[in-house]
Amino acid sequence: MALRTLATVEMMHHLTEKNLDRLRRWEPWAQGAQTESDLATFTEFQLGQFARGAAIPTVIFRGDEAVGSASLKLDAYLATAELGYWIDRDEEGKGIVSRACTALIEHARDIGSTRVEIRTAALNERSCRVAERLGFEREGFLRGALPIGEIRLDVALYGLVE
């Protein structure tokens, strides 16, 4: 894993394009056109959040190849973090996401977060299983909280408390 930077934009754009059909099922940000320029702007925003201590955006690597993304949104005031992740379809089922998330959870605890959350589409079984394997407990559902195109999906809320 490495910090997401402008140097990772091209490879992450390629990876996003490769997985766009899957990502569009679950991610509001994947609904529109995906350009390298837009990804660079988003990466700059994430790096600004990182500089303020509000996020840790990473790229997941296998060797020198980008295979996914994992990130934390941090709220120092509430001592909470929100974990997000996705992986290339060819890398699913290999434990890569679980290892990346475990490292981010440990870092969140090291910097004082006592609660980590995962919010995922309730119908996204693979993502729900990752949360459960990591020891998160499903705490409930947020009805219609995830806009995906013309529809709104329920969100499963998972929590891990120190």
Sine and cosine of phi, psi and omega as CSV:
sin_phi,cos_phi,sin_psi,cos_psi,sin_omega,cos_omega
0.00,0.00,0.55,-0.84,0.04,-1.00
-0.54,-0.84,0.40,-0.92,0.05,-1.00
-0.87,0.50,0.70,-0.72,0.08,-1.00
-0.94,0.33,0.78,-0.63,0.00,-1.00
-0.68,-0.73,0.05,-1.00,0.06,-1.00
-0.89,0.46,-0.43,0.90,0.04,-1.00
-0.93,0.35,-0.30,0.95,-0.01,-1.00
-0.99,-0.11,-0.07,1.00,-0.11,-0.99
-0.86,0.51,-0.75,0.66,-0.07,-1.00
-0.88,0.48,-0.72,0.69,-0.02,-1.00
-0.93,0.37,-0.60,0.80,0.02,-1.00
-0.95,0.32,-0.54,0.84,0.07,-1.00
-0.90,0.43,-0.71,0.70,0.03,-1.00
-0.87,0.50,-0.71,0.71,-0.01,-1.00
-0.90,0.43,-0.66,0.75,0.05,-1.00
-0.88,0.47,-0.74,0.68,0.01,-1.00
-0.86,0.52,-0.67,0.74,0.00,-1.00
-0.87,0.49,-0.56,0.83,-0.10,-0.99
-0.95,-0.31,0.22,0.98,-0.15,-0.99
-0.87,0.50,-0.61,0.79,0.00,-1.00
-0.87,0.50,-0.65,0.76,0.02,-1.00
-0.95,0.30,-0.71,0.70,-0.04,-1.00
-0.89,0.46,-0.59,0.81,-0.02,-1.00
-0.91,0.40,-0.35,0.94,0.05,-1.00
-0.93,0.36,-0.45,0.89,-0.18,-0.98
-0.79,-0.62,-0.26,0.97,-0.17,-0.99
-0.89,-0.46,0.87,-0.49,0.05,-1.00
-0.86,0.51,-0.60,0.80,-0.05,-1.00
-0.92,0.40,-0.32,0.95,-0.05,-1.00
-1.00,0.01,0.01,1.00,-0.11,-0.99
-0.95,0.31,-0.60,0.80,-0.06,-1.00
-1.00,0.00,-0.12,-0.99,0.06,-1.00
-0.89,0.47,0.60,-0.80,-0.01,-1.00
-0.93,-0.36,0.95,-0.30,0.01,-1.00
-0.92,-0.40,0.43,-0.90,0.06,-1.00
-0.89,0.46,-0.60,0.80,0.01,-1.00
-0.89,0.46,-0.71,0.70,0.03,-1.00
-0.90,0.44,-0.63,0.78,0.02,-1.00
-0.92,0.40,-0.60,0.80,0.06,-1.00
-0.90,0.44,-0.68,0.74,0.03,-1.00
-0.88,0.47,-0.70,0.72,0.02,-1.00
-0.90,0.43,-0.65,0.76,0.02,-1.00
-0.89,0.45,-0.65,0.76,0.07,-1.00
-0.88,0.48,-0.66,0.75,0.06,-1.00
-0.87,0.50,-0.73,0.69,0.01,-1.00
-0.88,0.47,-0.63,0.77,0.02,-1.00
-0.92,0.40,-0.57,0.82,0.11,-0.99
-0.90,0.45,-0.68,0.74,0.07,-1.00
-0.89,0.46,-0.66,0.76,0.04,-1.00
-0.87,0.49,-0.70,0.71,-0.01,-1.00
-0.88,0.47,-0.51,0.86,0.02,-1.00
-1.00,0.03,0.00,1.00,-0.01,-1.00
0.97,0.23,0.37,0.93,-0.06,-1.00
-0.97,-0.26,-0.09,1.00,-0.01,-1.00
-0.32,-0.95,0.42,-0.91,0.13,-0.99
-0.75,-0.66,1.00,-0.06,0.01,-1.00
-1.00,-0.01,0.79,-0.61,-0.02,-1.00
-0.77,-0.63,0.34,-0.94,0.17,-0.98
-0.94,-0.33,0.70,-0.72,0.06,-1.00
-1.00,-0.05,0.79,-0.61,0.00,-1.00
-0.91,-0.40,0.53,-0.85,0.28,-0.96
-0.87,-0.49,0.96,-0.29,-0.18,-0.98
0.92,0.39,-0.80,-0.60,0.04,-1.00
-0.96,-0.26,0.25,0.97,-0.01,-1.00
-0.97,-0.23,0.79,-0.62,0.08,-1.00
-0.94,0.34,0.77,-0.64,-0.01,-1.00
-0.81,-0.59,-0.03,1.00,0.01,-1.00
0.08,-1.00,-0.16,-0.99,-0.03,-1.00
-0.62,-0.79,0.60,-0.80,0.13,-0.99
-0.60,-0.80,0.60,-0.80,-0.04,-1.00
-0.47,-0.88,0.36,-0.93,0.12,-0.99
-0.85,-0.52,0.69,-0.72,0.25,-0.97
-0.98,-0.21,0.76,-0.65,-0.12,-0.99
-0.92,-0.40,0.66,-0.75,0.13,-0.99
-0.81,-0.58,0.99,-0.11,-0.06,-1.00
-0.90,0.44,-0.57,0.82,-0.02,-1.00
-0.89,0.47,-0.69,0.72,0.00,-1.00
-1.00,-0.03,-0.06,1.00,-0.04,-1.00
0.83,0.56,0.69,0.73,0.00,-1.00
-0.82,-0.57,0.34,-0.94,0.08,-1.00
-0.64,-0.77,0.52,-0.85,0.10,-0.99
-0.89,-0.45,0.79,-0.61,-0.08,-1.00
-0.98,-0.21,0.73,-0.69,0.08,-1.00
-0.74,-0.67,0.43,-0.90,-0.07,-1.00
-0.29,-0.96,0.42,-0.91,0.23,-0.97
-0.38,-0.93,0.39,-0.92,-0.10,-0.99
-0.66,-0.75,0.49,-0.87,0.08,-1.00
-0.84,0.54,0.64,-0.77,-0.02,-1.00
-0.83,0.56,-0.54,0.84,-0.02,-1.00
-0.97,0.25,-0.18,0.98,-0.05,-1.00
-0.95,-0.31,0.00,1.00,0.00,-1.00
-0.88,0.47,0.53,-0.85,0.11,-0.99
0.98,0.18,0.20,0.98,-0.03,-1.00
-0.95,-0.30,0.03,1.00,0.01,-1.00
0.99,0.14,0.10,1.00,-0.05,-1.00
-0.91,0.42,-0.72,0.69,0.00,-1.00
-0.90,0.44,-0.68,0.73,-0.01,-1.00
-0.87,0.49,-0.67,0.74,0.02,-1.00
-0.91,0.41,-0.68,0.73,0.01,-1.00
-0.89,0.45,-0.71,0.71,-0.01,-1.00
-0.91,0.42,-0.63,0.78,0.04,-1.00
-0.86,0.50,-0.68,0.73,0.03,-1.00
-0.89,0.46,-0.67,0.74,0.01,-1.00
-0.93,0.36,-0.62,0.79,0.05,-1.00
-0.89,0.46,-0.70,0.71,0.04,-1.00
-0.87,0.49,-0.65,0.76,0.03,-1.00
-0.91,0.41,-0.67,0.75,0.03,-1.00
-0.85,0.53,-0.68,0.73,0.03,-1.00
-0.91,0.42,-0.67,0.75,0.00,-1.00
-0.86,0.51,-0.52,0.85,-0.03,-1.00
-0.99,-0.14,0.19,0.98,0.17,-0.99
0.97,-0.26,0.03,1.00,0.05,-1.00
-0.96,0.28,0.78,-0.62,0.01,-1.00
-0.96,-0.27,-0.09,1.00,0.05,-1.00
-0.63,-0.77,0.74,-0.68,0.10,-0.99
-0.85,-0.53,0.70,-0.72,0.00,-1.00
-0.88,-0.47,0.48,-0.88,0.21,-0.98
-0.80,-0.59,0.78,-0.63,0.09,-1.00
-0.88,-0.47,0.85,-0.52,-0.05,-1.00
-0.61,-0.79,0.43,-0.90,0.07,-1.00
-0.81,0.58,0.77,-0.64,-0.06,-1.00
-0.86,0.50,-0.47,0.88,0.00,-1.00
-1.00,0.07,-0.08,1.00,0.00,-1.00
-0.99,0.11,1.00,0.10,-0.13,-0.99
-0.87,0.49,-0.63,0.78,-0.01,-1.00
-0.89,0.46,-0.70,0.72,-0.01,-1.00
-0.92,0.39,-0.64,0.77,0.04,-1.00
-0.89,0.46,-0.65,0.76,0.01,-1.00
-0.92,0.40,-0.58,0.82,0.07,-1.00
-0.87,0.49,-0.75,0.66,0.00,-1.00
-0.84,0.55,-0.72,0.70,-0.04,-1.00
-0.92,0.38,-0.64,0.77,0.05,-1.00
-0.89,0.46,-0.53,0.85,0.00,-1.00
-0.98,0.18,-0.04,1.00,0.04,-1.00
1.00,-0.06,0.15,0.99,0.05,-1.00
-0.96,0.27,0.52,-0.86,0.09,-1.00
-0.96,-0.29,0.71,-0.71,0.07,-1.00
-0.96,0.29,0.83,-0.55,-0.08,-1.00
-0.98,-0.20,-0.25,0.97,0.00,-1.00
0.39,-0.92,-0.20,-0.98,-0.04,-1.00
-0.79,-0.62,0.56,-0.83,0.13,-0.99
-0.95,-0.31,0.95,-0.30,-0.12,-0.99
-0.93,0.37,0.79,-0.61,0.09,-1.00
0.87,0.50,0.47,0.88,-0.12,-0.99
-1.00,0.08,-0.16,0.99,-0.10,-0.99
-0.87,-0.49,0.96,-0.26,0.01,-1.00
-0.98,0.20,0.86,-0.51,0.06,-1.00
-0.83,-0.56,0.98,-0.17,-0.07,-1.00
0.87,0.49,-0.82,-0.57,-0.06,-1.00
-1.00,0.06,-0.08,1.00,-0.05,-1.00
-0.90,-0.44,0.22,-0.98,0.08,-1.00
-0.82,-0.58,0.80,-0.60,0.00,-1.00
-0.99,-0.16,0.48,-0.88,0.14,-0.99
-0.95,0.31,0.53,-0.85,0.02,-1.00
-0.93,-0.37,0.74,-0.68,0.13,-0.99
-1.00,0.02,0.77,-0.64,0.02,-1.00
-0.97,-0.23,0.85,-0.52,0.04,-1.00
-0.91,-0.41,0.62,-0.79,0.03,-1.00
-0.76,-0.65,0.57,-0.82,0.11,-0.99
-0.76,-0.65,0.90,-0.43,-0.08,-1.00
-0.93,-0.37,0.74,-0.68,-0.01,-1.00
-0.88,0.48,0.00,0.00,0.00,0.00
